[in-house]
Amino acid sequence: MRIFVTGATGFIGSTIVQELIGAGHQVLGLARSDAGAASLAAAGAEVHRGSLEDLESLRTGAASADGVIHTAFIHDFLNYTAAAETDKRAIATLGAALAGSDRPMIVTSGTLLLQRQGPLATEDDAIDSNFPRKSEDALLEISSRAHVSVLRLPPSVHGDGDHGFVPRLIAIAREKGVSAYVGDGQNRWPAVHRLDAAHLYRLVMEKGSAGAHYHAVADEGVPFKEIAGVIGRRLNVPVVSKSPVDAADHFGWIGHFASIDSPASSAHTQERLGWRPTQCSLIADLDRPSYFEVEQK
Ligand SMILES: NC(=O)c1ccc[n+]([C@@H]2O[C@H](COP(=O)([O-])OP(=O)(O)OC[C@H]3O[C@@H](n4cnc5c(N)ncnc54)[C@H](OP(=O)(O)O)[C@@H]3O)[C@@H](O)[C@H]2O)c1
């Protein structure tokens, strides 16, 4: 297949590009800079210049492909509502370009804000409708006209080059001189290694069902206190509890997420697609010097 990948230069998207090319697919990767274009070309992908704001570039990219994987997102947590609006318009544009065909499209979402009905959030649960990012709503609007599915990522997608929530927690612990958790720290985050996540994107592209939701979850729920514990030990700083009020000050914008208990399952995904995570757990991955060698953004 010839697959148009947005976010192809990102932490997860670049891994998806490698996974797809390794399996014999052709990749058309979206790049908004010369550096991004060069990295995509070096990875063996065809470069499509454009951006999330340039809807025509998204339309032509999708129109020339057999399938679309949408992972690009503007990670500006201080202007999150605007970033979410841009995402919604991008999804509508990509979906419209595929409408009336059976060419598949995967939209990236997250497990963190699922409204869990049982002990673990499942693929059947819905996202909290108060959350500004509406990737799944945008998809609903086009699902009657296009073959679209949702791939939900856990809050930690880990591996070399991680610059997500966990490196942010490391940076905060460095800056504040303590590694913190909220309350008793028993709230849980699911996690997945980026190679396992990339493999799942490929399986969904190759054999996913229209309208289905898939979970790239390997660790169903890592207690936040364990994450804080490894960070504290590696940085040689105390591991401390913060009250919910103090957590907002300590963690900044990430404070809300630091206290969320959101264990999730991928049982349906594994059953339907035969996906099996094979990489190391978040704690094993985090407990390596490389996570602590450089100050990560
Ligand atoms: N990493 C995680 O732990 C995690 C967890 C849950 C969900 N997610 C979601 O997974 C997806 C991929 O995340 P990631 O960690 O790979 O993100 P990332 O490394 O920050 O990469 C973001 C990608 O989006 C592109 N992008 C940003 N703004 C753009 C714009 N205005 N126009 C075109 N492209 C733009 C970036 O291009 P440049 O290279 O040009 O900047 C890059 O390719 C996102 O939807 C993210 O929210 C990630």
The ligand as a Gaussian input file, in Angstrom:
#p B3LYP/6-31G(d) Opt

LIG

0 1
 N        4.316000      10.406000      22.818000
 C        3.376000       9.976000      23.640000
 O        3.675000       9.457000      24.723000
 C        1.910000      10.080000      23.262000
 C        0.959000       9.616000      24.148000
 C       -0.388000       9.690000      23.809000
 C       -0.762000      10.216000      22.588000
 N        0.191000      10.695000      21.744000
 C       -0.260000      11.228000      20.444000
 O        0.414000      10.532000      19.396000
 C        0.628000      11.393000      18.278000
 C        2.093000      11.446000      17.946000
 O        2.805000      11.897000      19.086000
 P        4.389000      12.061000      19.095000
 O        4.847000      11.799000      20.471000
 O        4.987000      11.300000      17.967000
 O        4.502000      13.619000      18.795000
 P        5.773000      14.467000      18.344000
 O        7.035000      13.689000      18.446000
 O        5.668000      15.778000      19.041000
 O        5.506000      14.687000      16.804000
 C        4.472000      15.515000      16.355000
 C        4.412000      15.423000      14.845000
 O        3.400000      16.319000      14.398000
 C        4.002000      17.201000      13.465000
 N        3.374000      18.516000      13.541000
 C        3.244000      19.322000      14.629000
 N        2.631000      20.469000      14.281000
 C        2.400000      20.372000      12.952000
 C        1.810000      21.233000      11.993000
 N        1.331000      22.413000      12.366000
 N        1.734000      20.818000      10.716000
 C        2.211000      19.604000      10.343000
 N        2.788000      18.742000      11.194000
 C        2.876000      19.141000      12.482000
 C        5.460000      17.287000      13.856000
 O        6.222000      17.783000      12.782000
 P        7.670000      18.460000      13.006000
 O        8.649000      17.315000      13.036000
 O        7.834000      19.345000      11.837000
 O        7.622000      19.200000      14.321000
 C        5.721000      15.828000      14.170000
 O        5.870000      15.093000      12.983000
 C        0.033000      12.731000      18.698000
 O       -1.296000      12.801000      18.243000
 C        0.085000      12.678000      20.208000
 O       -0.827000      13.560000      20.834000
 C        1.501000      10.623000      22.043000

